[in-house]
Amino acid sequence: MASSKEYLSFILEQLSGLEDISYKAMMGEYILYYRQKVIGGIYDDRFLVKPTKSANELMPNAPKELPYEGAKEMLLVEDVDDKEFLSGLLNAMVDELPDPKKRKK
């Protein structure tokens, strides 16, 4: 099942207090970027984030879910209605994520 544009719009609105949020559509789902780093995505209308140390600490009971068959587990963000929490979560995670790979010329 693909994610809806409505759910994407909702999550982007919840993250609107952060600068430099972007996304890329990929096979009916959406990869989310914060400061050019992949933080997670929207898969089957679920907001999933990478299981960084900070994300695990801020959401110790978050279910671990697969975004799609064969992928690594990610954390389900259940409290998507709390803009302040979401901003804090992404700000805590961003420095723990790898820098974007340089494209070969």
Buried (B, 14 or more C-beta within 10 A) or exposed (E): EEBEEEBBEBBBEBBEEBEEBEBEEEEEBBBBBBBEBBBBBBBBBBBBBBBBEBBEEBBEEBEEBEBEEEEEEBBBBEEBEEBEBBBEBBEBBBEEBEEEEEEEE
